């Protein structure tokens, strides 16, 4: 059980503290409720661009990384479809340094033409490396617009095209900063050898006078249910093997059937002894590698099968093999031992998250963003309460043919 205290400042900033005296360190985690889902369709990649811009210095801190190093700490950040997350781990005695640094970035980020040009170049090169020059790198740029018709999940976090970043102006990025990098759009979570009242005092001291954003957030459209089978074929002579992707719409992160879907994916492909690996890689050599996983998005996400075909195997054979594994899952009793093994693995993963102070800070902020911070303590029981029959019944709905989009990626 993770104990925590929570307070909201008058400017809307949510502050959460978990006191953990088992370590001499602390993690300061600040989550901004902005990801690619919040972008304009003609200005994509901005959330990811801002992850880079946030390290360009601020009014009172010229070198962010150096200041953290001198405090004995380290930091990192990442962007998702739904949020952008920054964290600092450092000796708990130096926790005020984190409050100082992050408040200065929130209030007085150093955005100028030079810093923007530098980070635009970095992001564009990253786009080329990950999505243009890398084998299979363009898969999600092809699949997502087909899978999502109205929801902004239809483009990857890095953006639709590097042109959107190349064309970004100072006015564009300043407007994005003012709208989303504000206290009423942020959650601070601190975990470690810290006192909650001291954390709240520091939050008020460093963030209390930063004004809230008055910009109204746009409503995110709900993706309609997919009603027909969709297919796409890509030819690319740069890829080393034929690949297949089968993608199904699945429930949002806060729905019960999210957890059901997660356990289905675990039974199918969690570990070397899982069904897909055993049946389709080791026993039959249909695939050289195969996986089944979920995206974990805040809104309705995706259940994904992806596999590299073994030499000499046709797409028809590969697709039939996956479909048979789905039918086997739905129609054949799942051994209790196999089910319990997956549940125990999941419990172990959740318990590990309760031990590590960095994980606790990140998870507290994440579940607060979802709107139910108590899920951090309730998820274990939710997984335990899923039944075999519940999984099989939901699999019938999840793996409907009309809910599937299939991509064949052909090597030449």
C-alpha positions as CSV (number, residue, x, y, z in Angstrom):
1,X,0.0,0.0,0.0
2,X,1.5,3.3,-1.1
3,X,0.7,6.1,1.4
4,X,0.5,9.6,0.1
5,X,-0.7,13.1,0.9
6,X,-2.1,15.5,-1.7
7,X,-2.7,19.2,-1.9
8,X,-3.8,21.6,-4.7
9,X,-2.5,25.2,-4.8
10,X,-4.7,28.1,-5.5
11,X,-3.3,28.3,-9.1
12,X,-4.4,24.7,-9.8
13,X,-1.1,22.9,-9.3
14,X,-1.6,19.4,-7.8
15,X,1.2,18.3,-5.4
16,X,1.5,14.8,-4.1
17,X,4.0,13.4,-1.6
18,X,5.0,9.9,-0.6
19,X,7.4,9.7,2.3
20,X,9.9,6.8,2.0
21,X,12.5,6.7,4.7
22,X,14.1,3.5,3.3
23,X,16.3,5.7,1.0
24,X,18.4,8.8,1.4
25,X,17.2,10.0,-2.0
26,X,14.1,11.5,-3.5
27,X,12.5,11.8,-6.9
28,X,10.8,14.9,-8.0
29,X,8.4,14.1,-10.9
30,X,6.4,16.7,-12.8
31,X,3.8,15.6,-15.3
32,X,2.3,18.0,-17.8
33,X,-1.0,17.0,-19.2
34,X,0.0,17.5,-22.8
35,X,0.9,14.8,-25.4
36,X,0.4,14.4,-29.1
37,X,-3.4,14.0,-28.5
38,X,-3.5,17.7,-27.6
39,X,-1.9,19.0,-30.8
40,X,-3.4,20.6,-33.8
41,X,-3.5,18.3,-36.8
42,X,-1.5,20.9,-38.8
43,X,1.1,21.4,-36.0
44,X,2.0,17.9,-34.9
45,X,5.1,16.9,-32.9
46,X,5.0,20.0,-30.7
47,X,4.7,18.0,-27.4
48,X,7.9,16.1,-28.3
49,X,9.6,19.3,-29.5
50,X,8.9,20.9,-26.2
51,X,10.5,18.0,-24.3
52,X,13.7,19.1,-26.0
53,X,13.1,22.9,-25.6
54,X,12.7,22.5,-21.9
55,X,16.4,21.8,-21.6
56,X,17.4,25.1,-23.3
57,X,17.8,27.0,-20.0
58,X,15.6,29.4,-18.2
59,X,15.8,32.9,-16.8
60,X,17.6,32.1,-13.6
61,X,19.2,28.8,-14.5
62,X,21.5,28.9,-17.5
63,X,22.6,25.2,-17.4
64,X,19.8,22.9,-16.1
65,X,21.8,19.6,-16.4
66,X,24.9,21.0,-14.8
67,X,23.0,22.3,-11.8
68,X,21.5,18.9,-11.2
69,X,24.9,17.2,-11.5
70,X,26.3,19.6,-8.9
71,X,23.4,18.6,-6.6
72,X,24.3,14.9,-6.9
73,X,21.3,14.1,-9.1
74,X,20.3,13.0,-12.6
75,X,17.3,13.7,-14.7
76,X,15.4,12.6,-17.8
77,X,12.1,13.1,-19.7
78,X,9.7,11.4,-22.1
79,X,6.7,12.3,-24.2
80,X,3.6,10.0,-24.8
81,X,0.3,10.4,-26.6
82,X,-1.2,11.6,-23.4
83,X,1.4,13.5,-21.3
84,X,4.9,14.8,-21.0
85,X,6.9,13.7,-18.0
86,X,10.1,15.1,-16.4
87,X,11.9,13.7,-13.4
88,X,14.9,14.5,-11.2
89,X,16.4,12.0,-8.7
90,X,18.8,13.5,-6.2
91,X,19.8,13.3,-2.5
92,X,16.7,14.2,-0.5
93,X,18.6,16.9,1.3
94,X,18.8,18.8,-2.0
95,X,15.1,18.4,-3.0
96,X,14.7,22.2,-3.0
97,X,17.0,22.4,-6.0
98,X,14.4,20.4,-8.0
99,X,11.6,22.8,-7.0
100,X,13.8,25.8,-8.0
101,X,14.7,24.3,-11.4
102,X,11.2,23.2,-12.4
103,X,9.5,26.3,-11.3
104,X,11.9,28.4,-13.3
105,X,11.3,26.3,-16.4
106,X,7.5,26.5,-15.9
107,X,7.6,30.3,-15.5
108,X,10.5,31.6,-17.5
109,X,11.7,29.1,-20.1
110,X,14.4,30.5,-22.4
111,X,12.6,30.3,-25.8
112,X,14.4,32.3,-28.5
113,X,15.1,31.8,-32.2
114,X,18.5,30.3,-31.6
115,X,17.3,27.6,-29.1
116,X,14.3,26.9,-31.3
117,X,16.4,26.4,-34.4
118,X,18.8,24.1,-32.5
119,X,16.0,21.9,-31.1
120,X,14.1,21.9,-34.4
121,X,17.2,20.5,-36.1
122,X,17.6,17.8,-33.3
123,X,14.0,16.7,-33.6
124,X,14.0,16.6,-37.4
125,X,17.2,14.5,-37.4
126,X,15.5,12.2,-34.9
127,X,12.5,11.9,-37.2
128,X,14.7,10.9,-40.1
129,X,16.6,8.4,-38.0
130,X,13.6,6.7,-36.4
131,X,11.0,7.0,-39.1
132,X,12.6,7.4,-42.5
133,X,16.0,5.7,-42.4
134,X,15.2,2.9,-40.0
135,X,13.7,-0.4,-41.2
136,X,9.9,-0.6,-40.5
137,X,10.2,3.0,-39.2
138,X,7.2,4.3,-41.1
139,X,4.8,1.6,-40.0
140,X,2.9,3.8,-37.5
141,X,2.7,6.7,-40.0
142,X,0.9,4.3,-42.3
143,X,-1.2,2.4,-39.8
144,X,-2.4,5.1,-37.4
145,X,-4.3,7.3,-39.9
146,X,-6.1,4.1,-41.1
147,X,-6.9,2.9,-37.6
148,X,-8.0,6.3,-36.2
149,X,-10.4,8.4,-38.2
150,X,-11.1,11.3,-35.9
151,X,-9.0,10.9,-32.7
152,X,-5.6,12.6,-32.6
153,X,-3.9,9.3,-31.8
154,X,-3.9,9.1,-35.7
155,X,-0.4,10.5,-35.7
156,X,2.7,9.3,-33.7
157,X,4.2,11.3,-30.9
158,X,7.0,12.5,-33.1
159,X,4.5,14.0,-35.5
160,X,3.0,13.5,-38.9
161,X,5.8,15.0,-40.9
162,X,9.1,16.8,-40.1
163,X,7.7,19.8,-42.0
164,X,5.4,20.6,-39.1
165,X,8.5,21.1,-36.9
166,X,10.5,22.8,-39.6
167,X,7.7,25.3,-40.1
168,X,7.2,26.0,-36.3
169,X,7.6,29.7,-35.5
170,X,8.5,31.4,-32.2
171,X,4.9,32.5,-31.9
172,X,3.7,28.9,-32.4
173,X,5.9,27.5,-29.6
174,X,5.2,30.4,-27.3
175,X,1.5,29.9,-27.6
176,X,1.9,26.1,-26.9
177,X,4.1,26.9,-23.9
178,X,1.6,29.3,-22.4
179,X,-1.4,27.0,-23.0
180,X,0.1,23.8,-21.6
181,X,3.1,24.5,-19.4
182,X,1.1,26.0,-16.6
183,X,0.4,25.0,-13.0
184,X,-3.2,24.1,-13.6
185,X,-2.1,21.6,-16.3
186,X,0.7,20.0,-14.1
187,X,1.0,17.4,-11.4
188,X,4.0,17.2,-9.1
189,X,4.7,14.0,-7.2
190,X,7.6,13.6,-4.8
191,X,8.7,10.3,-3.3
192,X,11.6,9.6,-1.0
193,X,13.1,10.8,2.3
194,X,11.0,13.9,2.4
195,X,8.3,15.3,4.8
196,X,5.0,16.0,3.2
197,X,4.5,19.4,4.9
198,X,7.9,20.5,3.8
199,X,7.1,19.4,0.2
200,X,3.9,21.4,0.2
201,X,5.8,24.4,1.7
202,X,8.4,24.3,-1.1
203,X,5.6,23.9,-3.7
204,X,4.0,27.1,-2.4
205,X,7.3,28.9,-2.2
206,X,8.5,28.1,-5.8
207,X,5.2,27.6,-7.7
208,X,2.5,29.4,-5.8
209,X,2.9,32.8,-7.6
210,X,3.0,31.3,-11.1
211,X,-0.4,32.2,-12.8
212,X,-2.7,29.6,-14.2
213,X,-3.3,29.3,-17.9
214,X,-6.6,30.8,-19.0
215,X,-6.6,29.0,-22.4
216,X,-9.5,26.6,-22.8
217,X,-8.4,23.1,-23.7
218,X,-10.0,21.7,-26.8
219,X,-12.3,18.7,-26.5
220,X,-10.8,15.4,-27.8
221,X,-13.1,13.6,-30.2
222,X,-14.2,10.1,-29.4
223,X,-13.1,7.5,-32.0
224,X,-16.2,5.7,-33.5
225,X,-16.3,1.9,-33.4
226,X,-14.6,0.3,-36.4
227,X,-17.2,-1.4,-38.6
228,X,-15.2,-3.0,-41.4
229,X,-12.0,-4.9,-42.1
230,X,-9.1,-2.7,-43.2
231,X,-5.9,-3.8,-45.0
232,X,-2.7,-2.1,-46.2
233,X,0.3,-3.5,-48.0
234,X,3.7,-1.7,-47.9
235,X,6.7,-2.6,-50.2
236,X,10.2,-1.6,-49.0
237,X,13.5,-3.1,-50.0
238,X,15.2,-1.8,-46.9
239,X,13.6,-4.2,-44.5
240,X,15.3,-7.6,-43.7
241,X,12.1,-9.7,-43.4
242,X,8.4,-9.7,-44.2
243,X,6.4,-8.4,-41.3
244,X,2.7,-8.5,-40.3
245,X,0.8,-6.2,-38.0
246,X,-2.8,-7.0,-36.9
247,X,-4.3,-4.1,-34.9
248,X,-7.6,-4.1,-32.9
249,X,-9.3,-1.3,-31.1
250,X,-9.5,-1.8,-27.3
251,X,-10.8,0.0,-24.2
252,X,-9.3,3.1,-22.5
253,X,-6.9,2.9,-19.6
254,X,-9.5,3.5,-16.9
255,X,-11.9,0.8,-18.1
256,X,-12.1,-2.7,-16.6
257,X,-11.6,-4.4,-19.9
258,X,-8.3,-2.6,-20.3
259,X,-7.0,-5.0,-17.5
260,X,-8.7,-7.9,-19.2
261,X,-6.9,-7.0,-22.5
262,X,-3.6,-6.7,-20.7
263,X,-3.9,-10.2,-19.3
264,X,-4.9,-11.6,-22.7
265,X,-1.7,-10.1,-24.2
266,X,0.4,-11.6,-21.4
267,X,-1.0,-15.1,-21.9
268,X,-0.3,-14.8,-25.6
269,X,3.2,-13.4,-25.6
270,X,4.6,-12.7,-22.1
271,X,8.0,-14.6,-22.0
272,X,9.6,-17.4,-23.9
273,X,7.1,-20.0,-22.7
274,X,4.1,-17.9,-23.9
275,X,1.7,-19.3,-26.5
276,X,2.8,-17.3,-29.5
277,X,6.5,-17.9,-29.0
278,X,6.0,-21.6,-28.2
279,X,3.5,-22.5,-31.0
280,X,4.5,-20.1,-33.8
281,X,8.3,-19.6,-33.3
282,X,9.7,-22.7,-31.6
283,X,7.3,-25.4,-32.7
284,X,6.2,-24.4,-36.2
285,X,8.8,-21.8,-37.3
286,X,6.1,-19.6,-38.8
287,X,7.7,-16.5,-37.3
288,X,11.3,-15.6,-36.4
289,X,9.8,-13.3,-33.7
290,X,6.2,-12.4,-32.7
291,X,4.6,-10.3,-30.0
292,X,1.2,-9.2,-28.7
293,X,0.9,-6.1,-26.7
294,X,-1.3,-3.1,-25.8
295,X,-0.7,0.6,-26.2
296,X,-1.9,1.6,-22.7
297,X,-3.3,4.9,-23.9
298,X,-5.5,7.1,-21.7
299,X,-8.3,7.0,-24.3
300,X,-9.4,3.9,-26.2
301,X,-6.1,2.3,-27.5
302,X,-4.9,-0.6,-29.5
303,X,-4.2,-4.3,-29.1
304,X,-1.4,-5.2,-31.5
305,X,0.0,-8.4,-32.9
306,X,3.3,-7.9,-34.8
307,X,5.6,-10.6,-36.2
308,X,8.5,-11.1,-38.5
309,X,7.9,-14.0,-40.9
310,X,10.3,-16.9,-41.1
311,X,11.9,-17.3,-44.5
312,X,9.6,-19.1,-47.0
313,X,6.4,-18.4,-45.0
314,X,3.6,-16.5,-46.9
315,X,1.5,-13.7,-45.4
316,X,-1.5,-16.0,-45.8
317,X,0.1,-18.7,-43.7
318,X,1.3,-16.2,-41.1
319,X,-2.1,-14.6,-40.8
320,X,-3.9,-17.9,-40.6
321,X,-1.6,-19.0,-37.8
322,X,-2.4,-15.9,-35.7
323,X,-6.1,-16.3,-36.3
324,X,-5.9,-19.9,-35.1
325,X,-4.2,-18.9,-31.9
326,X,-7.0,-16.4,-31.3
327,X,-9.6,-19.1,-31.9
328,X,-7.7,-21.4,-29.6
329,X,-7.7,-18.8,-26.9
330,X,-11.4,-18.1,-27.2
331,X,-12.7,-21.7,-27.5
332,X,-10.3,-23.8,-25.5
333,X,-10.2,-23.9,-21.6
334,X,-7.2,-22.0,-20.3
335,X,-5.3,-24.1,-17.7
336,X,-5.5,-22.7,-14.2
337,X,-1.7,-23.0,-13.8
338,X,-1.1,-20.9,-17.0
339,X,-3.5,-18.2,-15.8
340,X,-2.1,-18.1,-12.2
341,X,1.4,-17.8,-13.6
342,X,0.5,-14.6,-15.5
343,X,-1.4,-13.2,-12.5
344,X,1.7,-13.8,-10.3
345,X,4.0,-12.1,-12.8
346,X,1.7,-9.1,-12.9
347,X,1.6,-8.9,-9.1
348,X,5.4,-9.1,-8.9
349,X,5.6,-6.2,-11.4
350,X,3.2,-4.1,-9.4
351,X,4.9,-4.9,-6.1
352,X,8.3,-3.8,-7.6
353,X,6.7,-0.5,-8.5
354,X,5.8,0.0,-4.8
355,X,9.4,-0.5,-3.8
356,X,11.2,1.9,-6.1
357,X,10.8,5.6,-5.0
358,X,11.2,6.8,-8.6
359,X,8.4,4.5,-9.8
360,X,6.2,5.6,-7.0
361,X,6.6,9.3,-7.9
362,X,5.9,8.6,-11.6
363,X,2.9,6.4,-10.9
364,X,1.3,8.8,-8.4
365,X,1.4,11.6,-11.0
366,X,0.1,9.2,-13.7
367,X,-2.9,7.9,-11.8
368,X,-3.8,11.4,-10.6
369,X,-3.8,12.4,-14.3
370,X,-6.1,9.5,-15.0
371,X,-8.5,11.0,-12.5
372,X,-8.3,8.2,-9.9
373,X,-5.1,8.3,-7.9
374,X,-6.3,5.4,-5.7
375,X,-5.8,3.0,-8.7
376,X,-2.2,2.9,-7.6
377,X,-3.3,0.8,-4.7
378,X,-6.3,-0.9,-6.3
379,X,-4.8,-2.3,-9.6
380,X,-3.4,-5.5,-8.0
381,X,-6.9,-6.5,-6.9
382,X,-8.4,-5.6,-10.2
383,X,-6.0,-8.0,-12.0
384,X,-6.7,-10.7,-9.4
385,X,-10.4,-10.4,-9.9
386,X,-10.3,-11.0,-13.6
387,X,-11.5,-14.6,-14.4
388,X,-10.7,-16.9,-17.3
389,X,-14.2,-16.9,-18.6
390,X,-14.2,-13.1,-18.5
391,X,-11.0,-13.0,-20.7
392,X,-12.4,-15.5,-23.2
393,X,-15.8,-13.7,-23.4
394,X,-14.1,-10.3,-24.0
395,X,-11.7,-11.8,-26.5
396,X,-14.7,-12.7,-28.7
397,X,-15.6,-9.0,-28.8
398,X,-12.1,-7.7,-29.0
399,X,-10.9,-9.9,-31.9
400,X,-13.9,-9.4,-34.2
401,X,-12.9,-9.3,-37.8
402,X,-14.5,-5.9,-38.5
403,X,-12.4,-4.5,-35.6
404,X,-9.2,-5.5,-37.2
405,X,-6.7,-3.5,-39.4
406,X,-3.9,-5.6,-41.0
407,X,-0.7,-4.4,-42.4
408,X,1.6,-6.5,-44.6
409,X,5.1,-5.1,-44.8
410,X,6.9,-6.8,-47.8
411,X,10.6,-6.9,-48.4
412,X,11.5,-6.8,-52.1
